[in-house]
Structures are given as C-alpha cells and as structure tokens.
Amino acid sequence: MTIGNQPSDKNQRTVPATCRTHRGCKGFCNLRLAKVNGEIVLDPHVAGCCVISLDETEARTVRDTLTEWLG
C-alpha cells in the first residue's frame, strides 16, 4: 500500500497534511502514524520534535470521533 509518495508497512503510514502553524501549501506537511509497542504515535513533520503518543483507549476515542465527523 502506498500513501502519498511514501510506501507504508503494516505498522507505519505517512499522510500528506497541511500545517496551519507554518502555513505551507496543502500536503506540504507529512504526518507519520506508527504503532510502536502497542501505542499509536503521531509525528507531525516526521521530525521527531513534537511526537504525540496515544494508548489504545485514547486511540479508539480519536477513531470514534473521526468516524462520527466523517460518517
């Protein structure tokens, strides 16, 4: 499976996104999503400088919210 220009594997995806702070064009910022030791890790800019970790319960809350919003 390929997302954007990046090949992905079972435990990692890269999603083209837009950074509102740095005001890049649409798709300018990459958001890396990874499953590491049972946690979901979000890495904006794929730089490792501001990484968000979610345990299973928190990740399910994000999933349920996105499902509600997107249908």
N, CA, C and O of each residue as an XYZ file, in Angstrom:
284
protein
N       0.841     -1.185      0.000
C       0.000      0.000      0.000
C       0.884      1.245      0.000
O       1.896      1.285      0.699
N       0.512      2.247     -0.769
C       1.252      3.500     -0.809
C       0.319      4.638     -0.437
O      -0.809      4.709     -0.925
N       0.786      5.521      0.421
C       0.033      6.715      0.792
C       0.879      7.898      0.386
O       2.032      8.004      0.805
N       0.329      8.799     -0.429
C       1.134      9.881     -0.967
C       2.235      9.274     -1.813
O       1.964      8.409     -2.646
N       3.465      9.704     -1.619
C       4.605      9.151     -2.346
C       5.375      8.140     -1.509
O       6.394      7.616     -1.957
N       4.904      7.861     -0.306
C       5.649      7.026      0.621
C       5.080      5.613      0.679
O       3.879      5.449      0.894
N       5.907      4.591      0.494
C       5.423      3.232      0.740
C       5.185      3.071      2.239
O       5.895      3.666      3.049
N       4.214      2.290      2.596
C       3.940      2.097      4.012
C       3.996      0.614      4.343
O       3.874     -0.236      3.461
N       4.180      0.316      5.612
C       4.139     -1.069      6.040
C       2.996     -1.224      7.031
O       2.235     -0.286      7.271
N       2.885     -2.403      7.595
C       1.778     -2.731      8.489
C       1.684     -1.798      9.700
O       0.581     -1.505     10.162
N       2.807     -1.335     10.213
C       2.807     -0.552     11.452
C       3.168      0.918     11.267
O       3.465      1.611     12.240
N       3.145      1.396     10.028
C       3.530      2.788      9.795
C       2.860      3.329      8.544
O       2.791      2.649      7.521
N       2.368      4.556      8.633
C       1.767      5.234      7.484
C       2.246      6.687      7.493
O       2.520      7.256      8.549
N       2.340      7.272      6.307
C       2.632      8.687      6.187
C       1.506      9.316      5.385
O       1.182      8.867      4.286
N       0.912     10.369      5.952
C      -0.249     11.005      5.344
C       0.098     12.447      4.981
O       0.552     13.197      5.845
N      -0.103     12.856      3.722
C       0.097     14.258      3.375
C      -0.923     15.108      4.144
O      -2.107     14.774      4.188
N      -0.467     16.185      4.736
C      -1.337     17.036      5.549
C      -0.938     18.497      5.354
O      -0.015     18.803      4.599
N      -1.636     19.385      6.035
C      -1.328     20.808      5.972
C      -1.023     21.306      7.371
O      -1.787     21.050      8.301
N       0.075     22.007      7.528
C       0.461     22.585      8.815
C      -0.065     24.011      8.888
O       0.368     24.874      8.124
N      -0.978     24.259      9.785
C      -1.549     25.593      9.916
C      -0.587     26.570     10.587
O      -0.683     27.778     10.370
N       0.324     26.069     11.386
C       1.301     26.932     12.046
C       2.308     27.483     11.052
O       2.592     28.681     11.053
N       2.850     26.619     10.204
C       3.895     27.026      9.263
C       3.345     27.484      7.913
O       4.109     27.924      7.054
N       2.054     27.387      7.720
C       1.362     27.908      6.539
C       1.870     27.374      5.202
O       1.918     28.108      4.215
N       2.242     26.120      5.172
C       2.655     25.536      3.899
C       1.448     25.261      3.017
O       0.307     25.355      3.469
N       1.699     24.927      1.781
C       0.606     24.599      0.866
C      -0.016     23.255      1.263
O       0.566     22.498      2.040
N      -1.190     22.974      0.726
C      -1.891     21.733      1.037
C      -0.993     20.536      0.713
O      -0.453     20.439     -0.389
N      -0.838     19.629      1.678
C       0.005     18.462      1.504
C       1.477     18.708      1.786
O       2.297     17.805      1.624
N       1.823     19.926      2.208
C       3.212     20.324      2.461
C       3.826     19.573      3.640
O       5.016     19.256      3.629
N       3.028     19.295      4.637
C       3.496     18.649      5.870
C       3.130     17.162      5.821
O       2.011     16.809      5.448
N       4.053     16.312      6.189
C       3.738     14.890      6.312
C       3.423     14.578      7.765
O       4.084     15.088      8.669
N       2.431     13.755      7.990
C       2.085     13.277      9.321
C       2.362     11.785      9.337
O       1.709     11.022      8.625
N       3.319     11.368     10.138
C       3.625      9.942     10.242
C       2.814      9.356     11.380
O       2.782      9.902     12.484
N       2.157      8.236     11.100
C       1.404      7.474     12.086
C       2.109      6.137     12.217
O       2.416      5.490     11.216
N       2.363      5.725     13.443
C       3.041      4.450     13.650
C       2.456      3.747     14.867
O       1.961      4.384     15.798
N       2.524      2.432     14.838
C       2.162      1.629     16.001
C       3.466      1.107     16.584
O       4.181      0.335     15.947
N       3.768      1.544     17.822
C       5.028      1.201     18.474
C       4.722      0.656     19.867
O       4.180      1.369     20.712
N       5.064     -0.589     20.099
C       4.850     -1.219     21.407
C       3.428     -1.024     21.930
O       3.232     -0.727     23.108
N       2.442     -1.190     21.058
C       1.045     -1.111     21.460
C       0.484      0.292     21.541
O      -0.701      0.453     21.832
N       1.292      1.317     21.294
C       0.812      2.695     21.300
C       0.768      3.223     19.876
O       1.509      2.765     19.006
N      -0.111      4.192     19.647
C      -0.166      4.891     18.374
C       0.645      6.171     18.544
O       0.423      6.941     19.479
N       1.587      6.387     17.630
C       2.475      7.540     17.700
C       2.217      8.426     16.487
O       2.269      7.959     15.349
N       1.940      9.708     16.733
C       1.730     10.695     15.679
C       2.947     11.610     15.657
O       3.317     12.187     16.679
N       3.562     11.740     14.494
C       4.780     12.538     14.366
C       4.607     13.568     13.245
O       4.916     13.286     12.087
N       4.102     14.784     13.596
C       3.949     15.818     12.582
C       5.311     16.227     12.027
O       6.291     16.289     12.769
N       5.373     16.498     10.767
C       6.589     16.903     10.063
C       7.620     15.779      9.973
O       8.688     15.977      9.394
N       7.326     14.607     10.530
C       8.236     13.462     10.513
C       9.624     13.892     10.993
O      10.645     13.459     10.459
N       9.637     14.757     12.016
C      10.898     15.308     12.506
C      11.245     14.834     13.912
O      12.371     15.030     14.370
N      10.296     14.218     14.596
C      10.547     13.733     15.944
C      10.622     14.816     17.002
O      10.951     14.527     18.153
N      10.322     16.074     16.638
C      10.464     17.162     17.617
C       9.212     17.349     18.476
O       9.307     17.888     19.579
N       8.064     16.927     18.006
C       6.826     17.011     18.782
C       6.012     15.765     18.461
O       5.237     15.746     17.504
N       6.192     14.739     19.258
C       5.568     13.447     18.995
C       4.439     13.225     19.997
O       4.602     13.470     21.192
N       3.307     12.766     19.506
C       2.140     12.507     20.344
C       1.940     10.999     20.426
O       1.881     10.320     19.401
N       1.833     10.471     21.652
C       1.588      9.040     21.866
C       0.189      8.842     22.424
O      -0.245      9.568     23.319
N      -0.508      7.857     21.888
C      -1.851      7.525     22.355
C      -1.889      6.054     22.750
O      -1.442      5.188     21.998
N      -2.431      5.775     23.945
C      -2.633      4.372     24.291
C      -3.875      3.873     23.561
O      -4.510      4.632     22.829
N      -4.220      2.619     23.750
C      -5.325      2.028     22.997
C      -6.641      2.759     23.223
O      -7.377      2.999     22.267
N      -6.952      3.115     24.455
C      -8.207      3.804     24.765
C      -8.246      5.172     24.103
O      -9.260      5.554     23.519
N      -7.147      5.911     24.192
C      -7.090      7.243     23.574
C      -7.198      7.142     22.056
O      -7.886      7.950     21.430
N      -6.534      6.170     21.466
C      -6.584      5.986     20.017
C      -7.999      5.631     19.559
O      -8.451      6.097     18.513
N      -8.691      4.810     20.339
C     -10.071      4.461     19.988
C     -10.982      5.687     20.071
O     -11.907      5.822     19.270
N     -10.731      6.576     21.028
C     -11.509      7.810     21.139
C     -11.308      8.676     19.902
O     -12.269      9.234     19.372
N     -10.060      8.792     19.436
C      -9.778      9.551     18.213
C     -10.486      8.899     17.031
O     -11.125      9.583     16.231
N     -10.374      7.574     16.920
C     -11.042      6.854     15.826
C     -12.551      7.090     15.842
O     -13.144      7.391     14.807
N     -13.171      6.955     17.011
C     -14.617      7.130     17.120
C     -15.029      8.555     16.766
O     -16.064      8.765     16.133
N     -14.229      9.526     17.169
C     -14.542     10.927     16.853
C     -14.451     11.173     15.359
O     -15.333     11.812     14.785
N     -13.390     10.673     14.712
C     -13.260     10.838     13.262
C     -14.382     10.133     12.517
O     -14.895     10.650     11.525
N     -14.757      8.966     12.987
C     -15.872      8.233     12.358
C     -17.171      9.028     12.472
O     -17.950      9.089     11.520
N     -17.402      9.634     13.628
C     -18.592     10.450     13.821
C     -18.585     11.662     12.876
O     -19.589     11.963     12.230
N     -17.460     12.336     12.807
C     -17.360     13.535     11.979
C     -17.417     13.240     10.484
O     -18.028     13.990      9.724
N     -16.780     12.145     10.062
C     -16.678     11.843      8.643
C     -17.761     10.900      8.127
O     -17.937     10.731      6.920
N     -18.473     10.298      9.055
C     -19.553      9.401      8.662
C     -19.136      8.001      8.375
O     -19.974      7.165      8.035
